[in-house]
């Protein structure tokens, strides 16, 4: 059965309003309230939104790959989970994936094709199905795009093989500069770790997708996510 939860954010920054959203992680739906999810040129949408939009909208699919990690940084800071993003050709951070071709039979088929090009031989372990769907977004600027976002849990061994194999991917050194692990902790100085990572330049709404997924998948508590967001804005 679906479990439903909601969270009130104590602070609002930069004129953002709290909005309710539904994200689907496998078969579990959770209602979240996230101030960072309201963007002027982006709106949340359901998985079938593409069928109701005109041909001027491109379709895209991206995936967050993650795995549990029992190790500790410096022997004391729990890493807990590995979450992958990638450095793009334009110097921005984003998730593996890309545009879905009209020739693709489904969103997932197009996404898996893109993953094979960007991740190489290890992409087979990250094969995405409709059960991995989280959310969809409609972007109006700078171009009209319907984006579909997924998350896939791997074993740590499969994820590490994927990282190694990505060096031999078709797009490595071209469209993709390399995979990046997201630090899901905050160091003693209050900024090192996730707060500092959030200060990077992200493509489109990739940062909002990251924050959404961390809470939706239970990779971080909502309080820890909010604390990291606040620290990154100081």
C-alpha positions as CSV (number, residue, x, y, z in Angstrom):
1,X,0.0,0.0,0.0
2,X,1.1,3.6,-0.6
3,X,2.3,5.5,2.4
4,X,1.7,9.3,2.5
5,X,3.7,11.9,4.4
6,X,4.1,15.6,4.3
7,X,6.7,18.1,5.7
8,X,6.5,21.8,6.5
9,X,9.6,23.8,5.6
10,X,10.4,26.5,8.2
11,X,12.1,28.8,5.8
12,X,11.3,30.2,2.4
13,X,14.1,31.7,0.3
14,X,14.2,33.8,-2.9
15,X,10.5,34.1,-3.1
16,X,9.8,30.4,-3.5
17,X,6.5,29.2,-2.2
18,X,5.8,25.8,-0.6
19,X,4.2,23.5,-3.1
20,X,2.8,20.0,-2.5
21,X,4.0,17.3,-4.9
22,X,3.5,13.6,-5.4
23,X,6.6,11.5,-6.3
24,X,6.5,7.8,-7.0
25,X,9.4,5.6,-5.9
26,X,8.6,2.1,-7.2
27,X,5.2,1.3,-5.7
28,X,5.4,3.8,-2.8
29,X,3.9,7.3,-3.3
30,X,4.8,10.0,-0.8
31,X,3.5,13.6,-0.7
32,X,6.3,16.1,0.0
33,X,6.3,19.8,0.6
34,X,9.5,21.3,-0.8
35,X,10.2,25.0,-1.2
36,X,13.0,24.4,-3.8
37,X,10.7,22.6,-6.2
38,X,8.8,25.6,-7.5
39,X,10.6,27.2,-10.4
40,X,9.4,29.9,-12.7
41,X,9.9,27.9,-15.9
42,X,9.3,24.4,-14.6
43,X,6.1,22.7,-13.5
44,X,5.5,19.2,-12.2
45,X,3.4,16.9,-14.3
46,X,2.2,13.3,-14.4
47,X,3.9,10.5,-16.4
48,X,1.5,10.7,-19.3
49,X,1.9,14.4,-19.8
50,X,3.8,14.1,-23.1
51,X,0.8,12.8,-24.9
52,X,-1.1,16.0,-24.2
53,X,1.6,18.4,-25.5
54,X,2.4,19.4,-29.0
55,X,5.3,18.4,-31.2
56,X,7.3,21.5,-30.2
57,X,8.0,19.8,-26.8
58,X,11.1,17.5,-26.8
59,X,11.1,14.5,-24.5
60,X,14.0,13.6,-22.2
61,X,14.7,11.0,-19.6
62,X,17.3,10.9,-16.8
63,X,18.0,8.6,-13.9
64,X,19.6,8.8,-10.5
65,X,21.6,5.7,-9.8
66,X,22.3,4.8,-6.2
67,X,23.7,2.1,-4.0
68,X,24.1,1.5,-0.2
69,X,27.6,2.1,1.1
70,X,28.7,1.0,4.6
71,X,32.0,2.9,4.6
72,X,32.9,5.9,6.7
73,X,34.9,9.0,5.6
74,X,37.9,9.4,7.8
75,X,36.6,6.4,9.8
76,X,33.9,8.5,11.4
77,X,31.5,10.1,8.8
78,X,29.0,7.6,7.5
79,X,28.7,7.7,3.7
80,X,25.5,5.5,3.8
81,X,24.7,5.8,0.1
82,X,26.5,6.4,-3.2
83,X,24.5,8.7,-5.5
84,X,25.8,9.3,-9.1
85,X,25.6,12.4,-11.2
86,X,27.8,13.4,-14.1
87,X,29.8,16.3,-15.2
88,X,28.5,17.4,-18.6
89,X,30.4,18.8,-21.6
90,X,29.2,22.3,-20.7
91,X,30.6,22.2,-17.2
92,X,27.3,21.7,-15.5
93,X,26.2,18.8,-13.3
94,X,23.3,16.5,-14.4
95,X,22.1,13.0,-14.4
96,X,22.8,10.2,-16.9
97,X,20.3,10.2,-19.8
98,X,19.2,12.5,-22.6
99,X,16.7,13.2,-25.3
100,X,14.2,10.5,-26.3
101,X,14.0,10.0,-30.0
102,X,10.6,9.7,-31.8
103,X,12.0,6.3,-33.0
104,X,12.1,5.0,-29.5
105,X,9.1,2.8,-28.6
106,X,8.9,4.1,-25.0
107,X,10.4,6.6,-22.6
108,X,12.3,3.8,-20.9
109,X,13.7,2.5,-24.2
110,X,15.0,5.9,-25.1
111,X,16.6,6.4,-21.7
112,X,18.3,3.0,-21.8
113,X,19.7,3.8,-25.2
114,X,21.2,7.0,-23.8
115,X,22.6,5.2,-20.8
116,X,24.4,2.7,-23.0
117,X,26.0,5.6,-24.9
118,X,27.0,7.5,-21.7
119,X,27.8,4.6,-19.3
120,X,29.2,1.9,-21.5
121,X,29.2,-1.8,-20.8
122,X,28.0,-1.3,-17.2
123,X,24.8,0.2,-18.3
124,X,23.1,-3.2,-18.4
125,X,23.1,-3.3,-14.6
126,X,21.2,0.1,-14.6
127,X,18.4,-1.0,-17.0
128,X,15.5,1.3,-16.3
129,X,11.8,0.2,-16.3
130,X,8.6,2.1,-15.7
131,X,8.7,0.8,-12.1
132,X,11.7,3.1,-11.6
133,X,9.8,6.2,-12.5
134,X,9.7,9.1,-10.0
135,X,8.3,12.2,-11.6
136,X,7.9,14.3,-14.7
137,X,8.6,18.0,-15.4
138,X,7.6,20.4,-18.1
139,X,10.1,23.1,-18.9
140,X,9.2,26.1,-21.0
141,X,12.6,27.9,-21.2
142,X,15.2,28.0,-22.7
143,X,13.4,25.3,-24.8
144,X,10.2,23.3,-24.4
145,X,11.0,20.0,-22.8
146,X,9.1,17.3,-21.0
147,X,11.5,15.5,-18.7
148,X,10.9,12.2,-17.1
149,X,13.0,11.3,-14.0
150,X,13.8,7.8,-12.7
151,X,15.8,6.2,-9.9
152,X,17.5,2.8,-9.9
153,X,19.1,1.1,-6.9
154,X,22.1,-1.1,-7.6
155,X,24.4,-3.1,-5.5
156,X,27.7,-1.3,-4.6
157,X,29.6,-3.9,-6.6
158,X,27.5,-3.2,-9.8
159,X,27.7,0.5,-9.3
160,X,31.5,0.4,-9.0
161,X,31.8,-1.8,-12.1
162,X,29.6,0.8,-13.9
163,X,31.9,3.6,-12.8
164,X,34.9,1.8,-14.1
165,X,33.2,0.8,-17.4
166,X,32.0,4.4,-18.0
167,X,35.6,5.3,-18.9
168,X,35.1,3.3,-22.1
169,X,31.7,4.6,-23.0
170,X,31.0,6.1,-26.4
171,X,30.3,9.6,-24.9
172,X,33.1,9.6,-22.3
173,X,35.3,12.7,-22.8
174,X,32.8,14.1,-25.3
175,X,29.2,14.7,-24.0
176,X,30.2,13.3,-20.6
177,X,33.3,14.4,-18.7
178,X,32.9,11.9,-16.0
179,X,30.7,10.5,-13.2
180,X,30.5,12.2,-9.8
181,X,29.5,10.9,-6.4
182,X,27.2,13.2,-4.4
183,X,28.3,13.6,-0.7
184,X,25.3,13.0,1.4
185,X,26.8,14.3,4.7
186,X,27.7,17.7,6.2
187,X,31.1,18.1,7.7
188,X,31.9,19.8,11.0
189,X,32.4,23.2,9.3
190,X,28.8,23.2,8.3
191,X,29.4,23.6,4.6
192,X,31.6,20.8,3.5
193,X,29.8,17.9,1.9
194,X,26.3,18.3,0.5
195,X,26.0,22.0,1.2
196,X,29.1,22.8,-0.8
197,X,28.0,20.3,-3.6
198,X,24.7,22.2,-3.9
199,X,26.7,25.4,-4.7
200,X,27.8,23.9,-8.1
201,X,26.2,24.8,-11.4
202,X,23.4,22.3,-12.4
203,X,21.8,21.9,-15.7
204,X,18.0,22.7,-15.8
205,X,16.3,21.4,-12.7
206,X,18.8,18.7,-11.9
207,X,19.4,20.1,-8.4
208,X,15.7,20.0,-7.7
209,X,15.4,16.5,-9.0
210,X,18.3,15.5,-6.7
211,X,16.8,17.0,-3.6
212,X,13.4,15.4,-4.5
213,X,14.9,12.0,-4.9
214,X,17.0,12.1,-1.8
215,X,13.8,12.5,0.3
216,X,11.5,10.4,-1.9
217,X,13.9,7.4,-1.8
218,X,14.7,7.8,1.9
219,X,18.4,8.3,1.2
220,X,18.4,11.3,3.6
221,X,16.0,12.5,6.2
222,X,13.9,15.6,5.3
223,X,15.5,17.6,8.1
224,X,19.0,16.8,6.9
225,X,18.1,17.9,3.4
226,X,16.6,21.1,4.6
227,X,19.7,21.9,6.7
228,X,22.0,21.3,3.8
229,X,19.9,23.6,1.5
230,X,19.9,26.3,4.2
231,X,23.7,26.0,4.6
232,X,24.3,26.2,0.9
233,X,22.4,29.5,0.7
234,X,24.4,31.3,3.3
